């Protein structure tokens, strides 16, 4: 016997306009984020939007001093900051989207521990939340030009 799982329908594109960010940081396209995280209708539009706003707030706060330094150097948006370009996009913009995506996924995985969006249960979902937090930390470090590893002697 096999089980067929029919995912909940994905919200219409019009139901999920991009999340507008502050003047310096790029807006977040929820459809792109949904594709990246493989969220179909298992995560409602309202739940996703709230998790993204929370993630944006956290990432922006962690990079506040770095942003201030970039603005003092004359760059008014992240797109203006000199960086390598891959596939027509700034490396820093790619890492910003990755940080917001990972923090969004970690938040959702932690809030709904019974199952994550991929159907994993309990401890598996907790492990993936930890991995998402790690990925967010790495991307934030890359934007700020810091090492991805913090080591101190006790």
C-alpha positions, 0 to 999 in steps of 0.5 A, a space after each residue: 500500500 502506498 500513501 499519496 500526499 496531496 500538498 495544500 494549494 500554493 497561495 496565488 501570486 497576487 495574495 503574496 506581494 513582496 515584503 517592502 524593506 527599508 530604504 537600504 535593503 532589498 524587498 523580499 519576493 515571497 514567491 521566490 522565497 516560497 520556491 527556495 524553501 519548497 513551501 507550497 500551501 503548507 505555510 499560509 500566506 499570513 504565517 510566511 509574511 510574519 516570519 519574513 518580517 521577523 527575519 528581515 527585522 533580525 537581519 537588518 538589526 544585526 547588520 545595522 552598524 555595517 549598513 551605517 558604515 556603508 552609508 557613511 562611505 556614500 552607498 545609499 542601498 545594498 545594490 550600490 555597495 561594491 561586491 562580486 556579481 554572480 548571475 547578474 546579482 550582487 554577492 551581498 544581495 544573494 547573501 541577504 536573501 539567503 539570510 532572510 530565507 534561512 531565518 524565516 525557515 528556522 522561525 517556522 520550523 521552531 514554531 511548528 515543531 510537530 512537522 516542518 514544511 517538508 513533513 519531517 517530524 520532531 528531532 529531524 525538524 529541530 535539526 533542520 532549524 539549527 541548520 537554518 540558524 547556522 546558514 543565517 549566521 554564515 550569510 550575515 557574516 559574509 555580508 558584513 565581511 566577517 569570518 564565519 567562525 567565531 572562536 574564543 578562549 575561555 
